[in-house]
Every structure is written in C-alpha cells, then in structure tokens.
Amino acid sequence: MQGTVLYIYFAMMMLEVASSAKGWYAQKLMSDLMENYSNALRPVEDTDKALNVTLQITLSQIKDMDERNQVLIAYLWIRQTWHDAYLKWDKDEYDGLEVIRIPSSLVWRPDIVLYNKADDDSGPVDTNVELRYNGEIIWDAPSITKSSCVVDVAYFPFDHQQCNLTFGSWTYNGNQVDIIMGMNSGDLSDFVENVEWECHGMPAKKSVIMYGCCADPYPDITYTVLLQRRSSFFIFNLLLPCFLISFLAPLSFYLPADSGEKVSLGVTVLLALTVFQLMVAESMPPAESMPLIGKYYIATMTMITASTSLTIFIMNIHFCGAEAKPVPQWAKVLIIDYMSKIFFVYEVGESCTSPKEEAQDDHHHTHTQSQTHYRNRLHHSKSCLKEAPPPCCPDEEKPAAFATCRSCRFRCHHDCGDGGLLPGDDSKLLHNVEYIANCFREQRATSIKVAEWKKVAKVMDRVFMWIFFAMVFLMSIIIMF
C-alpha cells in the first residue's frame, strides 16, 4: 500500500516537471518566433506569389429575418486557415512541441470581411489562433452578422427566400490573397432550428470580379442561405380568421331585410378585415409587389364592399311602398316564376310540393264563394223590399208615438227576414257596400304589389348569396394551393 502511494506521488512529480518543461519550451518558442516578426506584412517568402486563405463558414442559427428592413441576422462560425512563412519551427528543438495557441492580434490576419453587411460591426471576435509547427494557422471566430437580403414577399406566408453572404478581402487583390472554399457549401451540422424559418441548404460559389477602379482581380465567396418560411403560424393567425370572416359577407344576403342589421353586418366585417390588413402591412416591406395575402385581403374587402352596396340596393327594392310601380312582367316571369324555384325561395306556408298556383286557386275559389254568398244576400234584400208591406206607422202618428214607430220599424225588418230593408235605404246601403268593396280591392292590390317587390328582393338576395359564396370559396382555394 505504501509503495503504491509513493508511485502515484512520483508520477505526479514527473508530470509537473514535464508540464513546466513544456511551458518553458513554449515561452522560449514564442520569444524566438516573435523576435523579428511583424504582423503588418503579408507572411510570404516570395511577394510575387499569392497567399492562399481557406474559408469555411458554419451556420449556427438564424436569429431574425427583418422583412421590412430587408436584413438577415445570423450567428456564424468563421474558420480561416493559411500558412505563415515566418512562424515555423523544428518541433524536435522544442521538446516535440507541435501546436501552440496565441492571441490572434499577434499574428498577421487576412482582412476578409462580409461585403453585404448591414451594420457597423468590424468583423469576427479577436479569439486565439491555433499555430502549428509547419506555419499553418487556424483561426476560428464566432460572429453575429447582419447582412442585407432582398426579400420577396409575393407569396407570403408560403414564400422562399435566398439570402447571400459574400466574403472577400477588403484590401488585397487576387494576386496577393486568394480565397479558397473549404467546402462546397456552408456547414449546417450544428444548426439550431428557427421557429419561423427552415434552412434547406447553404451552397457556396466562388467568383472573381474585375472592378472598374482596378485592373487586378478580386475573388470572393458567396454563401446562399436557402430559407423557407414556416407558414403554420400565419395560417392560423392571419389566413384562417380572414377566411372565416369573409364567409360572413354572403350571409348578409340571407339575413331578413326587416331585421335592420344587413348593412351593419357588412360594415362590421369590413372593419375586421381592415384590422388584419394593417397587421400584414406593418410586417411587410414597402415594395411595389403586393404579397399574395395582401391581394387576398384586398379582394375580400372589395367583395364585402360590393355585397354591402348590393344589400342597400336590394333593401330599397324590399321596402317599396304602395306608391311604387307594379313589378314588370318580365321580372315576374324571370325572377318570381323561374329564379325563385331554382334557388328554392318560398314564402311562408309554401313548399316545393305545394306550388303557389294551387294556393292562389284555393284562395280565388274561397273568394268566389264569399262573393256569391254576398250577392245572394243582396238579392234577397231587394226581393224583400219589393214585397214589403206599407209602413207600419202612418206619418201622422210619428211625432206622438216615436218609440212605437221605432218598434214598428223593427217589426217590419223582422217580418222581412235578415235582409229586410226599408224603402229608400237600398241605394245608400249599396253605395256603402260598393265603397267598402272597392277599398278592399285596392288594399288587396296594394298588398299583392308590395309582396311581389319583396319576393323580387328576396330572390335577388338568394342569388347574390350563392354567387358570393362561390367567390369566397374560389379565392380561398387559390390562396391555399
């Protein structure tokens, strides 16, 4: 047991001595390397040759996509690899030391920047670099980039976006610093999923551009971030409410005109859609191309405006009074006779099994029977007048026996039956009866005229209801698929 403890103690002492030796060799190496080194000069032995810098981008996270300002905010890991001709050593002279990590500010670094950045950020963070004995330097640095991205929201919320990240040297041309792609695409192995966007790839492409100011080539590497919007949130919060609200517009035609709420319903639906339209407009960039959902809102609002206008027009037809002209014959045939049957518009008590003509025939038969009964009673009254006896009370007895005369007159009526009339009263009674009959005829004609206009308005309501239902369904199918 005591021997084991001594062995462990001896091993720890040896590791400490070796570690201190490694540290001493690392310090000596740094002193030797930086003795005549300058990080301001391009580290090449032949200044006519280009220094190759390998660039590799790892996309870690899409932090935000600002459609209104057209800016993509991404979290990147930027790896740059190059060879420094003045930072080499023989590892055998430094106890086999192969790799050291030193601050990046001590060595020369390529000035590779994001060309299309949209902020004042200077670039990657000043992290340590990994320096190998053969002069290879690996610089890994995280960076939160804000890059300009042309956002096309024509098919929002079912849109795809392509945002470019272009990297290149700011001061060195291609004859001095050449950029090489580390991979054919950006690395997405550590990508953190975004709640709004799906990343479908990050292909890379190298380009060599000849600018008008200079005759030298300037290489750059462009990484294209392929994004697709997750549309579930917008479907349930923008499209579905609009879809349900738009179906209320045709129902305003089904609402009875006597309720007085037809126009109020249309105006309320229009105001609700206006609120959703403003919500969409606040998040979209002010561009000439209107997004698909904006077109859907505008088309729906136009349809609701048209339905409200038609509702006002139909209500004027419904409330035609007695002073209105009769319904034209073509309207009776086309709207009342045919279209009412096609769109199943029936009055109270009507059905598809009992047509209106039969009901009118029954009413006409009942009215004919009433008129026949009235004529029989009137004929009976005239015959009673012809056969009536002389007055019961002589004229000279009227002042003295007025009450008796009234009873006598009642007895005369009783003797003549139910239709008995006094002489001279038949023309007056016939005139009153004819006046009442004419009043009933005019009232009935007016009621029929008003009912016909209401029937026309009801049929037109039903026609427009089905037309607007078809329009809403068609627009919804277009926006969804």
C-alpha positions in Angstrom: 0.0 0.0 0.0 2.8 2.4 0.9 4.6 1.5 -2.4 1.5 2.4 -4.4 1.2 5.8 -2.8 4.9 6.5 -3.5 4.4 5.5 -7.1 1.5 7.9 -7.6 3.4 10.7 -5.9 6.4 10.1 -8.1 4.2 10.1 -11.3 2.6 13.4 -10.3 6.0 15.0 -9.8 7.2 13.8 -13.2 4.0 15.3 -14.8 4.6 18.6 -13.1 8.2 18.7 -14.2 7.2 17.8 -17.8 4.5 20.4 -17.8 6.8 23.1 -16.5 9.3 22.0 -19.2 6.6 22.3 -21.9 5.8 25.7 -20.6 9.4 26.7 -20.7 9.8 25.5 -24.2 6.5 27.3 -25.3 7.8 30.5 -23.8 11.1 30.1 -25.5 9.3 29.3 -28.8 7.2 32.5 -28.6 10.3 34.5 -27.8 12.1 33.1 -30.8 9.2 33.4 -33.2 8.3 37.0 -32.3 11.8 38.3 -32.1 11.8 39.7 -35.7 8.2 39.1 -36.6 5.8 41.8 -37.9 2.0 41.2 -38.1 1.6 44.1 -40.5 3.2 42.4 -43.5 1.8 39.6 -45.7 3.7 36.5 -44.5 5.1 35.1 -47.8 8.7 34.4 -48.8 8.0 35.4 -52.4 6.0 38.6 -52.6 5.0 37.8 -56.2 3.1 34.8 -55.1 -0.4 34.9 -53.6 -1.2 33.7 -50.1 -4.0 31.1 -50.1 -6.6 31.5 -47.4 -9.1 28.7 -46.9 -12.5 29.9 -45.8 -15.2 27.8 -44.2 -18.5 29.0 -42.8 -20.7 27.2 -40.3 -24.2 28.5 -39.9 -25.2 28.1 -36.2 -28.5 30.0 -36.0 -30.9 32.3 -37.9 -31.6 34.9 -35.2 -34.0 37.1 -37.2 -35.2 38.0 -40.6 -36.3 41.6 -40.7 -38.5 41.7 -43.9 -39.4 45.3 -43.5 -35.7 46.5 -43.4 -34.6 43.5 -45.5 -31.8 42.4 -43.1 -30.8 38.9 -42.2 -29.3 38.4 -38.7 -27.3 35.2 -38.5 -24.9 33.6 -36.0 -21.9 32.2 -37.8 -18.7 30.4 -37.0 -16.0 31.6 -39.4 -12.9 29.5 -39.9 -9.9 30.8 -41.8 -6.8 28.8 -42.5 -3.5 30.0 -44.0 0.3 29.4 -43.8 2.6 31.9 -42.3 6.1 31.5 -43.7 7.7 33.2 -40.7 6.1 31.2 -38.0 7.7 27.8 -38.4 9.9 25.8 -36.1 11.6 22.5 -35.7 9.5 20.6 -33.1 12.5 18.5 -32.1 14.3 21.6 -30.8 11.3 22.4 -28.6 10.7 19.0 -27.0 8.3 17.9 -29.7 6.0 20.9 -29.3 3.7 20.9 -32.3 0.8 23.3 -31.5 0.5 26.5 -29.5 -2.4 28.9 -29.1 -1.7 32.5 -29.1 -3.8 35.7 -29.4 -4.8 36.5 -32.9 -3.7 40.1 -32.6 0.0 38.9 -32.5 -0.1 37.4 -36.0 -0.9 38.6 -39.4 -4.6 38.0 -40.3 -6.4 38.3 -43.6 -8.8 41.2 -43.8 -11.7 39.1 -45.1 -15.0 40.8 -44.4 -18.7 40.4 -45.2 -19.2 42.6 -48.3 -23.0 43.0 -47.9 -23.1 43.6 -44.1 -25.8 46.0 -42.9 -24.2 47.3 -39.7 -21.0 48.8 -38.3 -19.6 45.6 -36.9 -15.9 45.3 -37.6 -15.9 41.5 -38.1 -15.1 38.3 -36.1 -14.2 38.4 -32.4 -10.5 38.5 -31.5 -10.1 34.9 -30.4 -6.9 32.9 -30.1 -5.4 31.3 -33.2 -4.0 27.8 -33.4 -0.4 27.8 -34.7 1.3 24.6 -35.9 5.0 23.9 -36.3 4.7 23.9 -40.1 3.4 27.5 -40.1 -0.3 26.6 -40.5 -2.6 29.0 -38.7 -6.3 28.2 -37.9 -8.5 31.0 -36.8 -12.0 30.1 -35.5 -14.1 33.0 -34.5 -17.8 33.4 -33.9 -19.7 36.4 -35.4 -23.2 37.7 -35.4 -23.7 39.1 -38.9 -26.3 41.5 -40.2 -26.4 41.2 -44.0 -28.7 42.9 -46.5 -31.1 40.5 -48.1 -33.6 41.2 -50.9 -36.8 39.8 -49.5 -39.5 38.8 -52.0 -42.8 38.5 -50.1 -45.0 38.0 -53.2 -46.1 34.5 -51.9 -46.2 35.3 -48.2 -46.7 33.3 -46.0 -45.7 30.5 -48.4 -42.5 32.2 -49.6 -38.9 31.1 -50.1 -36.0 33.4 -49.5 -32.4 33.4 -50.8 -30.0 35.5 -48.7 -26.4 35.9 -49.9 -23.4 36.1 -47.6 -20.4 37.4 -49.7 -16.9 37.2 -48.1 -13.8 38.7 -49.6 -10.6 40.5 -48.8 -11.1 44.3 -48.4 -7.6 45.5 -49.5 -5.8 42.6 -51.1 -6.5 41.6 -54.7 -6.4 38.0 -56.0 -2.7 38.2 -56.8 -1.9 38.9 -53.2 -4.5 36.9 -51.2 -6.5 34.2 -52.9 -9.6 32.8 -51.2 -10.3 29.0 -51.4 -13.5 27.3 -50.4 -13.1 24.8 -47.6 -16.3 23.1 -48.5 -18.7 23.3 -51.4 -21.4 24.6 -49.0 -21.8 26.0 -45.6 -21.7 23.7 -42.6 -25.2 23.0 -41.1 -24.2 20.2 -38.7 -24.6 22.5 -35.7 -27.6 24.5 -37.0 -30.2 25.4 -34.4 -33.7 25.2 -35.8 -35.6 28.5 -36.1 -39.3 28.9 -35.2 -40.1 30.8 -38.3 -37.6 29.6 -40.9 -36.4 26.3 -42.3 -32.9 26.2 -43.7 -32.7 23.9 -46.8 -29.1 24.4 -47.6 -26.2 26.9 -47.9 -24.4 26.3 -51.3 -21.1 28.2 -51.9 -19.8 29.8 -55.1 -16.5 31.5 -55.8 -16.4 34.5 -58.1 -13.6 36.6 -59.5 -14.7 40.2 -60.2 -12.9 42.8 -62.1 -13.8 46.2 -60.7 -13.7 49.4 -62.8 -11.3 51.1 -60.5 -8.6 48.4 -60.7 -7.1 46.1 -63.2 -6.5 43.3 -60.7 -8.9 40.5 -60.0 -10.8 40.4 -56.7 -12.0 36.9 -55.6 -14.9 36.4 -53.3 -17.0 33.5 -52.0 -20.8 33.8 -51.8 -22.8 31.6 -49.5 -26.5 31.4 -50.4 -28.8 30.7 -47.4 -31.9 28.9 -48.7 -34.8 29.7 -46.4 -38.4 28.6 -46.4 -41.0 30.2 -44.1 -42.9 28.1 -41.6 -46.5 29.0 -42.6 -48.5 27.4 -39.8 -48.4 30.4 -37.5 -49.6 32.7 -40.2 -52.3 30.3 -41.4 -53.9 30.2 -38.0 -53.4 33.8 -37.1 -53.9 35.7 -40.4 -55.4 33.5 -43.1 -57.9 31.4 -41.1 -59.6 34.4 -39.4 -59.8 36.2 -42.8 -61.3 33.0 -44.3 -63.9 32.7 -41.6 -64.8 36.4 -41.6 -65.1 36.5 -45.4 -67.8 33.8 -45.2 -70.0 36.2 -43.2 -70.3 38.6 -46.2 -72.6 36.3 -48.2 -74.6 35.6 -45.1 -75.7 39.2 -45.0 -77.9 38.4 -48.1 -79.6 35.6 -46.1 -80.3 37.9 -43.2 -84.0 39.1 -43.3 -84.4 42.7 -44.5 -86.9 43.5 -41.8 -84.2 42.8 -39.1 -82.4 46.1 -40.0 -78.9 44.5 -39.5 -77.9 43.7 -43.1 -75.8 46.8 -43.7 -74.4 46.7 -40.1 -73.1 43.2 -40.6 -71.3 44.2 -43.9 -69.7 47.2 -42.3 -68.5 45.2 -39.2 -66.9 42.6 -41.4 -65.2 45.2 -43.5 -63.7 46.9 -40.4 -62.5 43.5 -39.1 -60.7 42.8 -42.3 -59.2 46.3 -42.3 -57.5 45.5 -38.9 -56.0 42.3 -40.3 -54.8 44.1 -43.4 -53.0 46.7 -41.2 -51.3 43.9 -39.3 -49.9 42.4 -42.5 -48.9 45.8 -43.9 -46.8 46.6 -40.8 -44.6 43.5 -41.2 -44.2 43.6 -44.9 -41.6 45.8 -46.7 -42.9 48.7 -48.6 -42.4 47.3 -52.1 -44.3 47.6 -55.4 -45.2 43.9 -55.5 -48.1 43.2 -53.2 -47.9 39.9 -51.2 -50.5 37.2 -52.0 -52.1 37.5 -48.7 -52.5 41.3 -49.2 -54.2 40.6 -52.6 -56.5 38.2 -50.8 -57.4 40.8 -48.2 -58.0 43.5 -50.8 -60.1 41.1 -52.9 -62.2 40.1 -49.9 -62.6 43.7 -48.8 -63.7 44.6 -52.3 -66.2 41.8 -52.3 -67.6 42.8 -49.0 -67.9 46.4 -50.2 -69.8 45.2 -53.3 -72.0 43.0 -51.2 -72.9 45.9 -48.8 -73.7 48.1 -51.8 -75.9 45.4 -53.3 -77.6 45.0 -49.9 -78.5 48.6 -49.9 -79.9 48.4 -53.4 -81.9 45.3 -52.5 -83.3 46.9 -49.4 -84.6 49.7 -51.4 -86.5 47.1 -53.5 -87.7 45.3 -50.5 -89.2 48.4 -48.9 -91.1 49.6 -52.0 -94.3 51.2 -50.7 -97.7 51.5 -52.1 -96.6 54.4 -54.3 -94.2 52.1 -56.3 -95.0 50.9 -59.8 -96.0 47.3 -60.2 -93.4 44.7 -60.9 -92.7 44.5 -64.6 -94.0 41.4 -66.4 -90.5 40.2 -67.4 -89.4 40.4 -63.7 -92.5 38.4 -62.7 -91.7 35.7 -65.2 -87.9 35.6 -64.8 -87.4 36.3 -61.1 -90.7 35.3 -59.4 -91.7 32.3 -61.5 -88.3 30.8 -62.6 -85.4 32.0 -60.4 -87.4 31.6 -57.2 -87.8 27.9 -58.0 -84.2 27.5 -59.0 -82.9 29.0 -55.7 -85.6 27.5 -53.6 -87.2 30.8 -52.4 -90.6 30.1 -50.9 -93.0 32.2 -48.9 -94.3 31.2 -45.5 -96.6 28.2 -46.0 -95.2 27.4 -49.4 -93.1 24.4 -50.2 -91.8 22.6 -53.3 -94.8 20.2 -53.1 -97.5 22.8 -53.0 -96.9 25.3 -55.7 -98.0 28.9 -55.4 -100.6 28.5 -58.2 -102.6 25.9 -56.3 -102.6 28.1 -53.2 -103.8 31.1 -55.4 -106.5 28.9 -56.9 -107.8 27.9 -53.5 -107.8 31.5 -52.4 -109.6 32.5 -55.5 -112.2 29.8 -55.0 -112.8 30.9 -51.4 -113.1 34.5 -52.5 -115.6 33.5 -55.3 -117.7 31.6 -52.8 -117.8 34.7 -50.5 -118.8 36.9 -53.3 -121.6 34.5 -54.4 -122.9 34.4 -50.8 -122.8 38.2 -50.7 -124.7 38.5 -54.0 -127.4 36.0 -52.8 -127.9 38.0 -49.6 -128.2 41.3 -51.6 -130.7 39.7 -54.0 -132.8 38.5 -51.0 -132.8 42.0 -49.6 -134.0 43.5 -52.9 -136.9 41.0 -53.1 -137.8 41.8 -49.5 -138.1 45.4 -50.4 -140.4 44.7 -53.3 -142.7 42.5 -51.2 -142.6 44.7 -48.1 -146.0 45.9 -46.7 -146.8 49.6 -46.3 -145.2 51.4 -43.4 -146.5 50.2 -40.0 -146.8 53.7 -38.6 -148.7 56.4 -40.5 -146.9 59.7 -41.0 -149.3 61.5 -38.7 -148.6 59.2 -35.8 -144.8 59.6 -35.9 -144.5 62.6 -33.6 -146.8 61.2 -31.0 -145.6 57.7 -31.0 -141.9 57.8 -32.0 -141.0 54.9 -29.8 -143.8 52.8 -31.1 -142.8 53.7 -34.6 -139.3 52.5 -33.9 -140.6 49.3 -32.6 -142.9 49.1 -35.5 -140.0 49.6 -37.9 -138.1 46.9 -36.1 -141.1 44.6 -36.6 -141.1 45.5 -40.3 -137.5 44.4 -40.5 -138.2 41.3 -38.6 -141.1 40.4 -40.9 -138.9 40.8 -44.0 -136.2 38.5 -42.6 -132.5 39.0 -42.1 -132.1 41.1 -45.3 -135.1 43.3 -44.8 -134.7 46.9 -45.8 -136.8 50.0 -45.5 -137.9 51.7 -48.7 -135.3 54.4 -49.7 -132.4 52.8 -47.8 -131.4 50.3 -50.5 -129.4 52.8 -52.7 -127.5 54.2 -49.7 -126.6 50.7 -48.4 -125.5 49.6 -51.9 -123.3 52.6 -52.2 -121.6 52.0 -48.9 -121.1 48.3 -49.7 -119.6 49.1 -53.0 -117.3 51.7 -51.4 -116.1 49.1 -48.9 -115.6 46.5 -51.6 -113.5 49.0 -53.6 -111.4 49.7 -50.6 -110.8 46.1 -50.0 -109.9 45.6 -53.7 -107.4 48.5 -53.6 -105.9 47.3 -50.3 -105.5 43.7 -51.7 -104.0 45.0 -54.9 -101.5 47.1 -53.0 -100.6 44.2 -50.7 -100.0 42.0 -53.7 -97.8 44.7 -55.3 -95.8 45.1 -52.1 -95.5 41.3 -51.7 -94.2 40.9 -55.3 -91.5 43.5 -54.7 -90.5 41.8 -51.5 -90.4 38.5 -53.4 -88.1 40.0 -56.0 -85.8 41.4 -53.4 -85.7 38.0 -51.6 -84.9 36.1 -54.8 -82.1 38.6 -55.6 -80.7 38.2 -52.1 -80.5 34.5 -52.5 -78.9 34.8 -56.0 -76.2 37.1 -54.7 -75.6 34.9 -51.7 -74.7 31.9 -53.7 -72.6 34.0 -56.1 -70.6 35.5 -53.3 -70.2 32.1 -51.5 -68.7 30.8 -54.8 -66.3 33.8 -55.0 -65.1 33.3 -51.3 -64.6 29.6 -51.8 -62.7 30.2 -55.1 -60.4 32.9 -53.6 -59.7 30.6 -50.6 -58.7 27.7 -52.8 -56.4 30.0 -54.8 -54.6 31.4 -51.7 -54.2 28.0 -50.1 -53.0 26.0 -53.1 
